[in-house]
Amino acid sequence: MPKRLRKPPSDPVQAAHSISAQIKGEEPRIVPPEKNAAAVALGKLGGAKGGKKRAAGMTAEERKEAARKAAEARWRK
């Protein structure tokens, strides 16, 4: 039985490279896209503040309801 090929990436250039490497029997070299360090830092700052600030303004019942909805969304996946 032939060995299963990996699913090619969504980027057409990387997909072509991956397919040609698989045909040759090599391991494809796929470089993940680089992230902007400043944008990552800003995102972490906002994310760290947002949840705590939101929870501080909620009653215990509202926090319980938000947690229940979040758990349902996780289990729905």
KARAMO-V289064 format. One record per residue. N is the residue number from 1. RES is the residue in one small letter. OMEGA is omega in degrees with one decimal (none if undefined). Layout:
[[N	RES	OMEGA] [N	RES	OMEGA]]
This chain:
[[1	m	-177.8] [2	p	178.8] [3	k	-178.7] [4	r	177.3] [5	l	177.5] [6	r	175.8] [7	k	-178.6] [8	p	177.8] [9	p	-178.0] [10	s	177.2] [11	d	-174.9] [12	p	-179.4] [13	v	178.5] [14	q	178.7] [15	a	179.2] [16	a	178.9] [17	h	-179.0] [18	s	-179.1] [19	i	-179.4] [20	s	178.2] [21	a	179.1] [22	q	179.4] [23	i	179.9] [24	k	-178.8] [25	g	179.2] [26	e	175.3] [27	e	-178.4] [28	p	177.3] [29	r	-179.5] [30	i	-177.9] [31	v	178.6] [32	p	-179.9] [33	p	-179.7] [34	e	179.2] [35	k	177.1] [36	n	-175.3] [37	a	-179.5] [38	a	179.7] [39	a	178.7] [40	v	-179.8] [41	a	179.2] [42	l	179.1] [43	g	179.3] [44	k	179.9] [45	l	-179.1] [46	g	-179.0] [47	g	-178.9] [48	a	-178.2] [49	k	-169.5] [50	g	-176.7] [51	g	-179.1] [52	k	-178.7] [53	k	179.4] [54	r	-178.7] [55	a	-179.5] [56	a	-178.9] [57	g	-177.9] [58	m	172.9] [59	t	179.5] [60	a	179.7] [61	e	178.5] [62	e	177.6] [63	r	179.3] [64	k	179.7] [65	e	178.7] [66	a	179.1] [67	a	178.7] [68	r	178.8] [69	k	179.5] [70	a	179.0] [71	a	178.2] [72	e	-179.3] [73	a	178.5] [74	r	-177.0] [75	w	178.7] [76	r	-177.4] [77	k	none]]
